[in-house]
Amino acid sequence: MTKGRRRRYCGQSCRQRAYERRAAVQRSGLPEDSVVLSDSELSALQDKLFQLRCAAEDVVTAADDGATADELRRMAQELAHSARDLEQLR
């Protein structure tokens, strides 16, 4: 068994794709940690953020209107579910 540095890439093709991404980022002038989204991906992200904001506003409105603890709990669970869905964009 040989010891040494851990492999960074699973294979030559993964290594090549990583090189191509780094080269494309350098050519574009974007920061290396930039995330590039297509128009449809950006639109989907904006829709999910809008849904999340609306759900949060609904909880505030319900609390102001005297909603019961059970109602607020249910709404908060829906809000948490929406936030979890949004996290899945990674």
PyMOL Python script that loads the backbone (N, CA, C, O; Angstrom):
from pymol import cmd

cmd.read_pdbstr("""\
ATOM      1  N   MET A   1       0.843  -1.171   0.000  1.00  0.00           N
ATOM      2  CA  MET A   1       0.000   0.000   0.000  1.00  0.00           C
ATOM      3  C   MET A   1       0.895   1.243   0.000  1.00  0.00           C
ATOM      4  O   MET A   1       1.822   1.361   0.801  1.00  0.00           O
ATOM      5  N   THR A   2       0.599   2.145  -0.899  1.00  0.00           N
ATOM      6  CA  THR A   2       1.386   3.374  -0.972  1.00  0.00           C
ATOM      7  C   THR A   2       0.658   4.490  -0.258  1.00  0.00           C
ATOM      8  O   THR A   2      -0.569   4.584  -0.288  1.00  0.00           O
ATOM      9  N   LYS A   3       1.429   5.314   0.370  1.00  0.00           N
ATOM     10  CA  LYS A   3       0.853   6.470   1.054  1.00  0.00           C
ATOM     11  C   LYS A   3       1.252   7.716   0.287  1.00  0.00           C
ATOM     12  O   LYS A   3       2.263   7.740  -0.415  1.00  0.00           O
ATOM     13  N   GLY A   4       0.466   8.714   0.431  1.00  0.00           N
ATOM     14  CA  GLY A   4       0.748   9.970  -0.245  1.00  0.00           C
ATOM     15  C   GLY A   4      -0.474  10.850  -0.215  1.00  0.00           C
ATOM     16  O   GLY A   4      -1.371  10.696   0.613  1.00  0.00           O
ATOM     17  N   ARG A   5      -0.477  11.764  -1.132  1.00  0.00           N
ATOM     18  CA  ARG A   5      -1.616  12.675  -1.197  1.00  0.00           C
ATOM     19  C   ARG A   5      -2.869  11.948  -1.642  1.00  0.00           C
ATOM     20  O   ARG A   5      -2.826  11.033  -2.465  1.00  0.00           O
ATOM     21  N   ARG A   6      -3.985  12.378  -1.076  1.00  0.00           N
ATOM     22  CA  ARG A   6      -5.268  11.832  -1.512  1.00  0.00           C
ATOM     23  C   ARG A   6      -5.574  12.310  -2.919  1.00  0.00           C
ATOM     24  O   ARG A   6      -5.214  13.421  -3.306  1.00  0.00           O
ATOM     25  N   ARG A   7      -6.244  11.455  -3.676  1.00  0.00           N
ATOM     26  CA  ARG A   7      -6.653  11.852  -5.024  1.00  0.00           C
ATOM     27  C   ARG A   7      -7.670  12.975  -4.939  1.00  0.00           C
ATOM     28  O   ARG A   7      -8.585  12.934  -4.116  1.00  0.00           O
ATOM     29  N   ARG A   8      -7.508  13.966  -5.782  1.00  0.00           N
ATOM     30  CA  ARG A   8      -8.437  15.091  -5.797  1.00  0.00           C
ATOM     31  C   ARG A   8      -9.594  14.839  -6.752  1.00  0.00           C
ATOM     32  O   ARG A   8     -10.698  15.339  -6.535  1.00  0.00           O
ATOM     33  N   TYR A   9      -9.356  14.081  -7.789  1.00  0.00           N
ATOM     34  CA  TYR A   9     -10.367  13.797  -8.807  1.00  0.00           C
ATOM     35  C   TYR A   9     -10.564  12.288  -8.924  1.00  0.00           C
ATOM     36  O   TYR A   9      -9.643  11.505  -8.691  1.00  0.00           O
ATOM     37  N   CYS A  10     -11.771  11.903  -9.285  1.00  0.00           N
ATOM     38  CA  CYS A  10     -12.061  10.473  -9.391  1.00  0.00           C
ATOM     39  C   CYS A  10     -11.420   9.861 -10.632  1.00  0.00           C
ATOM     40  O   CYS A  10     -11.185   8.654 -10.680  1.00  0.00           O
ATOM     41  N   GLY A  11     -11.143  10.674 -11.614  1.00  0.00           N
ATOM     42  CA  GLY A  11     -10.527  10.166 -12.826  1.00  0.00           C
ATOM     43  C   GLY A  11     -10.077  11.300 -13.724  1.00  0.00           C
ATOM     44  O   GLY A  11     -10.265  12.475 -13.410  1.00  0.00           O
ATOM     45  N   GLN A  12      -9.481  10.932 -14.843  1.00  0.00           N
ATOM     46  CA  GLN A  12      -8.959  11.925 -15.777  1.00  0.00           C
ATOM     47  C   GLN A  12     -10.071  12.811 -16.350  1.00  0.00           C
ATOM     48  O   GLN A  12      -9.861  14.006 -16.556  1.00  0.00           O
ATOM     49  N   SER A  13     -11.242  12.241 -16.607  1.00  0.00           N
ATOM     50  CA  SER A  13     -12.320  13.054 -17.193  1.00  0.00           C
ATOM     51  C   SER A  13     -12.797  14.118 -16.192  1.00  0.00           C
ATOM     52  O   SER A  13     -13.080  15.249 -16.588  1.00  0.00           O
ATOM     53  N   CYS A  14     -12.889  13.772 -14.915  1.00  0.00           N
ATOM     54  CA  CYS A  14     -13.280  14.763 -13.901  1.00  0.00           C
ATOM     55  C   CYS A  14     -12.206  15.841 -13.771  1.00  0.00           C
ATOM     56  O   CYS A  14     -12.514  17.019 -13.596  1.00  0.00           O
ATOM     57  N   ARG A  15     -10.975  15.435 -13.856  1.00  0.00           N
ATOM     58  CA  ARG A  15      -9.873  16.397 -13.790  1.00  0.00           C
ATOM     59  C   ARG A  15      -9.945  17.369 -14.972  1.00  0.00           C
ATOM     60  O   ARG A  15      -9.730  18.570 -14.808  1.00  0.00           O
ATOM     61  N   GLN A  16     -10.248  16.845 -16.156  1.00  0.00           N
ATOM     62  CA  GLN A  16     -10.348  17.678 -17.359  1.00  0.00           C
ATOM     63  C   GLN A  16     -11.512  18.658 -17.239  1.00  0.00           C
ATOM     64  O   GLN A  16     -11.364  19.830 -17.586  1.00  0.00           O
ATOM     65  N   ARG A  17     -12.688  18.192 -16.746  1.00  0.00           N
ATOM     66  CA  ARG A  17     -13.847  19.080 -16.582  1.00  0.00           C
ATOM     67  C   ARG A  17     -13.529  20.202 -15.596  1.00  0.00           C
ATOM     68  O   ARG A  17     -13.931  21.345 -15.813  1.00  0.00           O
ATOM     69  N   ALA A  18     -12.823  19.895 -14.532  1.00  0.00           N
ATOM     70  CA  ALA A  18     -12.462  20.919 -13.543  1.00  0.00           C
ATOM     71  C   ALA A  18     -11.536  21.950 -14.175  1.00  0.00           C
ATOM     72  O   ALA A  18     -11.678  23.150 -13.937  1.00  0.00           O
ATOM     73  N   TYR A  19     -10.593  21.480 -14.978  1.00  0.00           N
ATOM     74  CA  TYR A  19      -9.689  22.405 -15.666  1.00  0.00           C
ATOM     75  C   TYR A  19     -10.481  23.308 -16.608  1.00  0.00           C
ATOM     76  O   TYR A  19     -10.242  24.514 -16.659  1.00  0.00           O
ATOM     77  N   GLU A  20     -11.414  22.734 -17.348  1.00  0.00           N
ATOM     78  CA  GLU A  20     -12.220  23.517 -18.291  1.00  0.00           C
ATOM     79  C   GLU A  20     -13.046  24.570 -17.562  1.00  0.00           C
ATOM     80  O   GLU A  20     -13.170  25.697 -18.042  1.00  0.00           O
ATOM     81  N   ARG A  21     -13.615  24.216 -16.404  1.00  0.00           N
ATOM     82  CA  ARG A  21     -14.379  25.193 -15.622  1.00  0.00           C
ATOM     83  C   ARG A  21     -13.481  26.329 -15.135  1.00  0.00           C
ATOM     84  O   ARG A  21     -13.848  27.501 -15.226  1.00  0.00           O
ATOM     85  N   ARG A  22     -12.301  25.975 -14.617  1.00  0.00           N
ATOM     86  CA  ARG A  22     -11.382  27.022 -14.136  1.00  0.00           C
ATOM     87  C   ARG A  22     -10.962  27.934 -15.283  1.00  0.00           C
ATOM     88  O   ARG A  22     -10.908  29.153 -15.115  1.00  0.00           O
ATOM     89  N   ALA A  23     -10.668  27.367 -16.433  1.00  0.00           N
ATOM     90  CA  ALA A  23     -10.247  28.162 -17.589  1.00  0.00           C
ATOM     91  C   ALA A  23     -11.386  29.075 -18.051  1.00  0.00           C
ATOM     92  O   ALA A  23     -11.146  30.231 -18.398  1.00  0.00           O
ATOM     93  N   ALA A  24     -12.614  28.571 -18.060  1.00  0.00           N
ATOM     94  CA  ALA A  24     -13.760  29.382 -18.482  1.00  0.00           C
ATOM     95  C   ALA A  24     -13.982  30.544 -17.521  1.00  0.00           C
ATOM     96  O   ALA A  24     -14.290  31.656 -17.950  1.00  0.00           O
ATOM     97  N   VAL A  25     -13.827  30.292 -16.225  1.00  0.00           N
ATOM     98  CA  VAL A  25     -13.990  31.350 -15.238  1.00  0.00           C
ATOM     99  C   VAL A  25     -12.925  32.417 -15.437  1.00  0.00           C
ATOM    100  O   VAL A  25     -13.220  33.610 -15.369  1.00  0.00           O
ATOM    101  N   GLN A  26     -11.694  31.999 -15.681  1.00  0.00           N
ATOM    102  CA  GLN A  26     -10.610  32.965 -15.893  1.00  0.00           C
ATOM    103  C   GLN A  26     -10.862  33.814 -17.129  1.00  0.00           C
ATOM    104  O   GLN A  26     -10.618  35.020 -17.111  1.00  0.00           O
ATOM    105  N   ARG A  27     -11.345  33.200 -18.197  1.00  0.00           N
ATOM    106  CA  ARG A  27     -11.627  33.940 -19.435  1.00  0.00           C
ATOM    107  C   ARG A  27     -12.774  34.920 -19.259  1.00  0.00           C
ATOM    108  O   ARG A  27     -12.778  35.992 -19.865  1.00  0.00           O
ATOM    109  N   SER A  28     -13.752  34.554 -18.429  1.00  0.00           N
ATOM    110  CA  SER A  28     -14.938  35.394 -18.283  1.00  0.00           C
ATOM    111  C   SER A  28     -14.695  36.597 -17.392  1.00  0.00           C
ATOM    112  O   SER A  28     -15.428  37.584 -17.465  1.00  0.00           O
ATOM    113  N   GLY A  29     -13.678  36.525 -16.556  1.00  0.00           N
ATOM    114  CA  GLY A  29     -13.403  37.615 -15.633  1.00  0.00           C
ATOM    115  C   GLY A  29     -14.268  37.577 -14.383  1.00  0.00           C
ATOM    116  O   GLY A  29     -14.210  38.489 -13.558  1.00  0.00           O
ATOM    117  N   LEU A  30     -15.070  36.527 -14.238  1.00  0.00           N
ATOM    118  CA  LEU A  30     -15.898  36.380 -13.047  1.00  0.00           C
ATOM    119  C   LEU A  30     -15.041  35.899 -11.882  1.00  0.00           C
ATOM    120  O   LEU A  30     -14.039  35.214 -12.090  1.00  0.00           O
ATOM    121  N   PRO A  31     -15.424  36.249 -10.666  1.00  0.00           N
ATOM    122  CA  PRO A  31     -14.708  35.704  -9.512  1.00  0.00           C
ATOM    123  C   PRO A  31     -14.797  34.174  -9.509  1.00  0.00           C
ATOM    124  O   PRO A  31     -15.775  33.604  -9.995  1.00  0.00           O
ATOM    125  N   GLU A  32     -13.792  33.529  -8.970  1.00  0.00           N
ATOM    126  CA  GLU A  32     -13.722  32.072  -9.017  1.00  0.00           C
ATOM    127  C   GLU A  32     -14.873  31.397  -8.287  1.00  0.00           C
ATOM    128  O   GLU A  32     -15.256  30.281  -8.637  1.00  0.00           O
ATOM    129  N   ASP A  33     -15.431  32.060  -7.278  1.00  0.00           N
ATOM    130  CA  ASP A  33     -16.518  31.449  -6.522  1.00  0.00           C
ATOM    131  C   ASP A  33     -17.899  31.842  -7.061  1.00  0.00           C
ATOM    132  O   ASP A  33     -18.904  31.669  -6.371  1.00  0.00           O
ATOM    133  N   SER A  34     -17.953  32.365  -8.276  1.00  0.00           N
ATOM    134  CA  SER A  34     -19.225  32.770  -8.881  1.00  0.00           C
ATOM    135  C   SER A  34     -20.096  31.559  -9.184  1.00  0.00           C
ATOM    136  O   SER A  34     -19.607  30.461  -9.451  1.00  0.00           O
ATOM    137  N   VAL A  35     -21.401  31.795  -9.134  1.00  0.00           N
ATOM    138  CA  VAL A  35     -22.369  30.787  -9.523  1.00  0.00           C
ATOM    139  C   VAL A  35     -23.136  31.367 -10.703  1.00  0.00           C
ATOM    140  O   VAL A  35     -23.667  32.475 -10.625  1.00  0.00           O
ATOM    141  N   VAL A  36     -23.188  30.622 -11.783  1.00  0.00           N
ATOM    142  CA  VAL A  36     -23.865  31.101 -12.984  1.00  0.00           C
ATOM    143  C   VAL A  36     -25.149  30.298 -13.158  1.00  0.00           C
ATOM    144  O   VAL A  36     -25.133  29.067 -13.166  1.00  0.00           O
ATOM    145  N   LEU A  37     -26.268  31.023 -13.300  1.00  0.00           N
ATOM    146  CA  LEU A  37     -27.565  30.385 -13.477  1.00  0.00           C
ATOM    147  C   LEU A  37     -28.124  30.736 -14.851  1.00  0.00           C
ATOM    148  O   LEU A  37     -27.900  31.829 -15.371  1.00  0.00           O
ATOM    149  N   SER A  38     -28.851  29.792 -15.422  1.00  0.00           N
ATOM    150  CA  SER A  38     -29.560  30.084 -16.664  1.00  0.00           C
ATOM    151  C   SER A  38     -30.762  30.954 -16.324  1.00  0.00           C
ATOM    152  O   SER A  38     -31.120  31.095 -15.154  1.00  0.00           O
ATOM    153  N   ASP A  39     -31.386  31.536 -17.344  1.00  0.00           N
ATOM    154  CA  ASP A  39     -32.578  32.356 -17.119  1.00  0.00           C
ATOM    155  C   ASP A  39     -33.679  31.553 -16.443  1.00  0.00           C
ATOM    156  O   ASP A  39     -34.348  32.057 -15.541  1.00  0.00           O
ATOM    157  N   SER A  40     -33.873  30.315 -16.868  1.00  0.00           N
ATOM    158  CA  SER A  40     -34.941  29.499 -16.270  1.00  0.00           C
ATOM    159  C   SER A  40     -34.613  29.134 -14.827  1.00  0.00           C
ATOM    160  O   SER A  40     -35.511  29.095 -13.985  1.00  0.00           O
ATOM    161  N   GLU A  41     -33.343  28.867 -14.525  1.00  0.00           N
ATOM    162  CA  GLU A  41     -32.952  28.569 -13.146  1.00  0.00           C
ATOM    163  C   GLU A  41     -33.141  29.786 -12.254  1.00  0.00           C
ATOM    164  O   GLU A  41     -33.614  29.664 -11.124  1.00  0.00           O
ATOM    165  N   LEU A  42     -32.772  30.960 -12.758  1.00  0.00           N
ATOM    166  CA  LEU A  42     -32.949  32.189 -11.991  1.00  0.00           C
ATOM    167  C   LEU A  42     -34.426  32.461 -11.741  1.00  0.00           C
ATOM    168  O   LEU A  42     -34.811  32.853 -10.640  1.00  0.00           O
ATOM    169  N   SER A  43     -35.245  32.256 -12.749  1.00  0.00           N
ATOM    170  CA  SER A  43     -36.684  32.469 -12.616  1.00  0.00           C
ATOM    171  C   SER A  43     -37.272  31.517 -11.575  1.00  0.00           C
ATOM    172  O   SER A  43     -38.090  31.927 -10.751  1.00  0.00           O
ATOM    173  N   ALA A  44     -36.861  30.255 -11.610  1.00  0.00           N
ATOM    174  CA  ALA A  44     -37.352  29.275 -10.638  1.00  0.00           C
ATOM    175  C   ALA A  44     -36.925  29.662  -9.223  1.00  0.00           C
ATOM    176  O   ALA A  44     -37.708  29.536  -8.281  1.00  0.00           O
ATOM    177  N   LEU A  45     -35.687  30.133  -9.073  1.00  0.00           N
ATOM    178  CA  LEU A  45     -35.199  30.567  -7.767  1.00  0.00           C
ATOM    179  C   LEU A  45     -36.003  31.764  -7.258  1.00  0.00           C
ATOM    180  O   LEU A  45     -36.384  31.807  -6.089  1.00  0.00           O
ATOM    181  N   GLN A  46     -36.256  32.727  -8.130  1.00  0.00           N
ATOM    182  CA  GLN A  46     -37.040  33.901  -7.738  1.00  0.00           C
ATOM    183  C   GLN A  46     -38.460  33.505  -7.337  1.00  0.00           C
ATOM    184  O   GLN A  46     -39.011  34.057  -6.384  1.00  0.00           O
ATOM    185  N   ASP A  47     -39.057  32.551  -8.060  1.00  0.00           N
ATOM    186  CA  ASP A  47     -40.403  32.076  -7.713  1.00  0.00           C
ATOM    187  C   ASP A  47     -40.422  31.439  -6.330  1.00  0.00           C
ATOM    188  O   ASP A  47     -41.327  31.694  -5.535  1.00  0.00           O
ATOM    189  N   LYS A  48     -39.419  30.606  -6.042  1.00  0.00           N
ATOM    190  CA  LYS A  48     -39.370  29.940  -4.733  1.00  0.00           C
ATOM    191  C   LYS A  48     -39.132  30.944  -3.606  1.00  0.00           C
ATOM    192  O   LYS A  48     -39.708  30.810  -2.526  1.00  0.00           O
ATOM    193  N   LEU A  49     -38.291  31.943  -3.847  1.00  0.00           N
ATOM    194  CA  LEU A  49     -38.065  32.984  -2.843  1.00  0.00           C
ATOM    195  C   LEU A  49     -39.335  33.794  -2.595  1.00  0.00           C
ATOM    196  O   LEU A  49     -39.629  34.155  -1.456  1.00  0.00           O
ATOM    197  N   PHE A  50     -40.087  34.080  -3.655  1.00  0.00           N
ATOM    198  CA  PHE A  50     -41.353  34.800  -3.524  1.00  0.00           C
ATOM    199  C   PHE A  50     -42.337  33.983  -2.687  1.00  0.00           C
ATOM    200  O   PHE A  50     -43.006  34.526  -1.808  1.00  0.00           O
ATOM    201  N   GLN A  51     -42.425  32.681  -2.960  1.00  0.00           N
ATOM    202  CA  GLN A  51     -43.311  31.807  -2.194  1.00  0.00           C
ATOM    203  C   GLN A  51     -42.913  31.785  -0.718  1.00  0.00           C
ATOM    204  O   GLN A  51     -43.769  31.805   0.166  1.00  0.00           O
ATOM    205  N   LEU A  52     -41.615  31.745  -0.466  1.00  0.00           N
ATOM    206  CA  LEU A  52     -41.126  31.736   0.910  1.00  0.00           C
ATOM    207  C   LEU A  52     -41.490  33.039   1.628  1.00  0.00           C
ATOM    208  O   LEU A  52     -41.953  33.011   2.769  1.00  0.00           O
ATOM    209  N   ARG A  53     -41.283  34.171   0.965  1.00  0.00           N
ATOM    210  CA  ARG A  53     -41.628  35.467   1.558  1.00  0.00           C
ATOM    211  C   ARG A  53     -43.123  35.561   1.833  1.00  0.00           C
ATOM    212  O   ARG A  53     -43.532  36.032   2.894  1.00  0.00           O
ATOM    213  N   CYS A  54     -43.938  35.117   0.883  1.00  0.00           N
ATOM    214  CA  CYS A  54     -45.389  35.157   1.077  1.00  0.00           C
ATOM    215  C   CYS A  54     -45.815  34.290   2.258  1.00  0.00           C
ATOM    216  O   CYS A  54     -46.680  34.688   3.038  1.00  0.00           O
ATOM    217  N   ALA A  55     -45.221  33.117   2.394  1.00  0.00           N
ATOM    218  CA  ALA A  55     -45.549  32.231   3.515  1.00  0.00           C
ATOM    219  C   ALA A  55     -45.178  32.893   4.842  1.00  0.00           C
ATOM    220  O   ALA A  55     -45.927  32.802   5.814  1.00  0.00           O
ATOM    221  N   ALA A  56     -44.019  33.560   4.883  1.00  0.00           N
ATOM    222  CA  ALA A  56     -43.597  34.251   6.108  1.00  0.00           C
ATOM    223  C   ALA A  56     -44.556  35.396   6.422  1.00  0.00           C
ATOM    224  O   ALA A  56     -44.932  35.591   7.578  1.00  0.00           O
ATOM    225  N   GLU A  57     -44.954  36.153   5.403  1.00  0.00           N
ATOM    226  CA  GLU A  57     -45.896  37.250   5.619  1.00  0.00           C
ATOM    227  C   GLU A  57     -47.248  36.729   6.090  1.00  0.00           C
ATOM    228  O   GLU A  57     -47.913  37.378   6.897  1.00  0.00           O
ATOM    229  N   ASP A  58     -47.661  35.567   5.595  1.00  0.00           N
ATOM    230  CA  ASP A  58     -48.926  34.967   6.028  1.00  0.00           C
ATOM    231  C   ASP A  58     -48.888  34.629   7.518  1.00  0.00           C
ATOM    232  O   ASP A  58     -49.881  34.808   8.223  1.00  0.00           O
ATOM    233  N   VAL A  59     -47.753  34.145   7.989  1.00  0.00           N
ATOM    234  CA  VAL A  59     -47.623  33.830   9.416  1.00  0.00           C
ATOM    235  C   VAL A  59     -47.745  35.106  10.251  1.00  0.00           C
ATOM    236  O   VAL A  59     -48.429  35.119  11.274  1.00  0.00           O
ATOM    237  N   VAL A  60     -47.084  36.172   9.815  1.00  0.00           N
ATOM    238  CA  VAL A  60     -47.155  37.444  10.538  1.00  0.00           C
ATOM    239  C   VAL A  60     -48.589  37.966  10.561  1.00  0.00           C
ATOM    240  O   VAL A  60     -49.076  38.389  11.609  1.00  0.00           O
ATOM    241  N   THR A  61     -49.259  37.940   9.427  1.00  0.00           N
ATOM    242  CA  THR A  61     -50.638  38.415   9.343  1.00  0.00           C
ATOM    243  C   THR A  61     -51.553  37.588  10.239  1.00  0.00           C
ATOM    244  O   THR A  61     -52.401  38.137  10.943  1.00  0.00           O
ATOM    245  N   ALA A  62     -51.383  36.278  10.214  1.00  0.00           N
ATOM    246  CA  ALA A  62     -52.209  35.400  11.045  1.00  0.00           C
ATOM    247  C   ALA A  62     -51.986  35.692  12.527  1.00  0.00           C
ATOM    248  O   ALA A  62     -52.938  35.716  13.308  1.00  0.00           O
ATOM    249  N   ALA A  63     -50.728  35.916  12.915  1.00  0.00           N
ATOM    250  CA  ALA A  63     -50.427  36.242  14.311  1.00  0.00           C
ATOM    251  C   ALA A  63     -51.078  37.561  14.701  1.00  0.00           C
ATOM    252  O   ALA A  63     -51.648  37.680  15.785  1.00  0.00           O
ATOM    253  N   ASP A  64     -50.993  38.552  13.816  1.00  0.00           N
ATOM    254  CA  ASP A  64     -51.613  39.855  14.081  1.00  0.00           C
ATOM    255  C   ASP A  64     -53.137  39.753  14.186  1.00  0.00           C
ATOM    256  O   ASP A  64     -53.769  40.508  14.925  1.00  0.00           O
ATOM    257  N   ASP A  65     -53.712  38.816  13.441  1.00  0.00           N
ATOM    258  CA  ASP A  65     -55.163  38.643  13.437  1.00  0.00           C
ATOM    259  C   ASP A  65     -55.648  37.719  14.555  1.00  0.00           C
ATOM    260  O   ASP A  65     -56.838  37.413  14.633  1.00  0.00           O
ATOM    261  N   GLY A  66     -54.737  37.276  15.414  1.00  0.00           N
ATOM    262  CA  GLY A  66     -55.131  36.453  16.557  1.00  0.00           C
ATOM    263  C   GLY A  66     -55.304  34.981  16.265  1.00  0.00           C
ATOM    264  O   GLY A  66     -56.127  34.322  16.900  1.00  0.00           O
ATOM    265  N   ALA A  67     -54.558  34.452  15.330  1.00  0.00           N
ATOM    266  CA  ALA A  67     -54.644  33.022  15.006  1.00  0.00           C
ATOM    267  C   ALA A  67     -54.273  32.192  16.233  1.00  0.00           C
ATOM    268  O   ALA A  67     -53.496  32.619  17.087  1.00  0.00           O
ATOM    269  N   THR A  68     -54.849  31.002  16.292  1.00  0.00           N
ATOM    270  CA  THR A  68     -54.552  30.103  17.414  1.00  0.00           C
ATOM    271  C   THR A  68     -53.132  29.549  17.275  1.00  0.00           C
ATOM    272  O   THR A  68     -52.516  29.611  16.211  1.00  0.00           O
ATOM    273  N   ALA A  69     -52.648  29.015  18.372  1.00  0.00           N
ATOM    274  CA  ALA A  69     -51.305  28.424  18.365  1.00  0.00           C
ATOM    275  C   ALA A  69     -51.227  27.279  17.359  1.00  0.00           C
ATOM    276  O   ALA A  69     -50.214  27.121  16.678  1.00  0.00           O
ATOM    277  N   ASP A  70     -52.291  26.477  17.261  1.00  0.00           N
ATOM    278  CA  ASP A  70     -52.297  25.369  16.298  1.00  0.00           C
ATOM    279  C   ASP A  70     -52.211  25.870  14.858  1.00  0.00           C
ATOM    280  O   ASP A  70     -51.486  25.308  14.037  1.00  0.00           O
ATOM    281  N   GLU A  71     -52.964  26.937  14.563  1.00  0.00           N
ATOM    282  CA  GLU A  71     -52.912  27.518  13.214  1.00  0.00           C
ATOM    283  C   GLU A  71     -51.515  28.048  12.907  1.00  0.00           C
ATOM    284  O   GLU A  71     -50.977  27.811  11.826  1.00  0.00           O
ATOM    285  N   LEU A  72     -50.938  28.760  13.857  1.00  0.00           N
ATOM    286  CA  LEU A  72     -49.590  29.312  13.652  1.00  0.00           C
ATOM    287  C   LEU A  72     -48.556  28.204  13.507  1.00  0.00           C
ATOM    288  O   LEU A  72     -47.634  28.311  12.699  1.00  0.00           O
ATOM    289  N   ARG A  73     -48.712  27.137  14.292  1.00  0.00           N
ATOM    290  CA  ARG A  73     -47.785  26.000  14.186  1.00  0.00           C
ATOM    291  C   ARG A  73     -47.862  25.380  12.792  1.00  0.00           C
ATOM    292  O   ARG A  73     -46.835  25.093  12.178  1.00  0.00           O
ATOM    293  N   ARG A  74     -49.076  25.175  12.298  1.00  0.00           N
ATOM    294  CA  ARG A  74     -49.260  24.589  10.967  1.00  0.00           C
ATOM    295  C   ARG A  74     -48.625  25.484   9.903  1.00  0.00           C
ATOM    296  O   ARG A  74     -47.943  25.000   8.999  1.00  0.00           O
ATOM    297  N   MET A  75     -48.854  26.786  10.018  1.00  0.00           N
ATOM    298  CA  MET A  75     -48.298  27.723   9.040  1.00  0.00           C
ATOM    299  C   MET A  75     -46.766  27.768   9.131  1.00  0.00           C
ATOM    300  O   MET A  75     -46.078  27.859   8.114  1.00  0.00           O
ATOM    301  N   ALA A  76     -46.252  27.705  10.341  1.00  0.00           N
ATOM    302  CA  ALA A  76     -44.791  27.704  10.519  1.00  0.00           C
ATOM    303  C   ALA A  76     -44.186  26.432   9.932  1.00  0.00           C
ATOM    304  O   ALA A  76     -43.090  26.471   9.372  1.00  0.00           O
ATOM    305  N   GLN A  77     -44.887  25.306  10.055  1.00  0.00           N
ATOM    306  CA  GLN A  77     -44.407  24.058   9.453  1.00  0.00           C
ATOM    307  C   GLN A  77     -44.371  24.170   7.932  1.00  0.00           C
ATOM    308  O   GLN A  77     -43.430  23.696   7.294  1.00  0.00           O
ATOM    309  N   GLU A  78     -45.387  24.792   7.356  1.00  0.00           N
ATOM    310  CA  GLU A  78     -45.405  25.001   5.908  1.00  0.00           C
ATOM    311  C   GLU A  78     -44.260  25.923   5.485  1.00  0.00           C
ATOM    312  O   GLU A  78     -43.632  25.710   4.448  1.00  0.00           O
ATOM    313  N   LEU A  79     -43.999  26.938   6.288  1.00  0.00           N
ATOM    314  CA  LEU A  79     -42.891  27.856   6.021  1.00  0.00           C
ATOM    315  C   LEU A  79     -41.559  27.108   6.055  1.00  0.00           C
ATOM    316  O   LEU A  79     -40.714  27.289   5.179  1.00  0.00           O
ATOM    317  N   ALA A  80     -41.383  26.272   7.070  1.00  0.00           N
ATOM    318  CA  ALA A  80     -40.146  25.484   7.179  1.00  0.00           C
ATOM    319  C   ALA A  80     -40.015  24.528   5.994  1.00  0.00           C
ATOM    320  O   ALA A  80     -38.913  24.319   5.486  1.00  0.00           O
ATOM    321  N   HIS A  81     -41.121  23.952   5.555  1.00  0.00           N
ATOM    322  CA  HIS A  81     -41.100  23.051   4.396  1.00  0.00           C
ATOM    323  C   HIS A  81     -40.670  23.806   3.134  1.00  0.00           C
ATOM    324  O   HIS A  81     -39.871  23.303   2.344  1.00  0.00           O
ATOM    325  N   SER A  82     -41.201  25.004   2.953  1.00  0.00           N
ATOM    326  CA  SER A  82     -40.817  25.822   1.796  1.00  0.00           C
ATOM    327  C   SER A  82     -39.328  26.162   1.835  1.00  0.00           C
ATOM    328  O   SER A  82     -38.649  26.128   0.809  1.00  0.00           O
ATOM    329  N   ALA A  83     -38.831  26.488   3.018  1.00  0.00           N
ATOM    330  CA  ALA A  83     -37.407  26.810   3.157  1.00  0.00           C
ATOM    331  C   ALA A  83     -36.555  25.586   2.847  1.00  0.00           C
ATOM    332  O   ALA A  83     -35.515  25.709   2.199  1.00  0.00           O
ATOM    333  N   ARG A  84     -36.982  24.398   3.303  1.00  0.00           N
ATOM    334  CA  ARG A  84     -36.243  23.166   3.007  1.00  0.00           C
ATOM    335  C   ARG A  84     -36.205  22.920   1.499  1.00  0.00           C
ATOM    336  O   ARG A  84     -35.170  22.530   0.958  1.00  0.00           O
ATOM    337  N   ASP A  85     -37.319  23.144   0.828  1.00  0.00           N
ATOM    338  CA  ASP A  85     -37.354  22.971  -0.636  1.00  0.00           C
ATOM    339  C   ASP A  85     -36.364  23.905  -1.311  1.00  0.00           C
ATOM    340  O   ASP A  85     -35.695  23.529  -2.273  1.00  0.00           O
ATOM    341  N   LEU A  86     -36.279  25.104  -0.806  1.00  0.00           N
ATOM    342  CA  LEU A  86     -35.358  26.090  -1.378  1.00  0.00           C
ATOM    343  C   LEU A  86     -33.915  25.676  -1.180  1.00  0.00           C
ATOM    344  O   LEU A  86     -33.074  25.931  -2.042  1.00  0.00           O
ATOM    345  N   GLU A  87     -33.615  25.043  -0.058  1.00  0.00           N
ATOM    346  CA  GLU A  87     -32.255  24.569   0.211  1.00  0.00           C
ATOM    347  C   GLU A  87     -31.814  23.505  -0.778  1.00  0.00           C
ATOM    348  O   GLU A  87     -30.616  23.320  -0.989  1.00  0.00           O
ATOM    349  N   GLN A  88     -32.748  22.811  -1.380  1.00  0.00           N
ATOM    350  CA  GLN A  88     -32.429  21.717  -2.302  1.00  0.00           C
ATOM    351  C   GLN A  88     -31.816  22.194  -3.611  1.00  0.00           C
ATOM    352  O   GLN A  88     -31.464  21.374  -4.460  1.00  0.00           O
ATOM    353  N   LEU A  89     -31.684  23.484  -3.787  1.00  0.00           N
ATOM    354  CA  LEU A  89     -31.127  24.025  -5.030  1.00  0.00           C
ATOM    355  C   LEU A  89     -29.628  23.803  -5.159  1.00  0.00           C
ATOM    356  O   LEU A  89     -29.060  24.040  -6.225  1.00  0.00           O
ATOM    357  N   ARG A  90     -28.996  23.364  -4.119  1.00  0.00           N
ATOM    358  CA  ARG A  90     -27.543  23.173  -4.141  1.00  0.00           C
ATOM    359  C   ARG A  90     -27.099  22.281  -5.254  1.00  0.00           C
ATOM    360  O   ARG A  90     -25.904  22.026  -5.402  1.00  0.00           O
TER     361      ARG A  90
END
""", "prot")
cmd.dss("prot")
cmd.show_as("cartoon", "prot")
cmd.util.cbc("prot")
cmd.orient("prot")
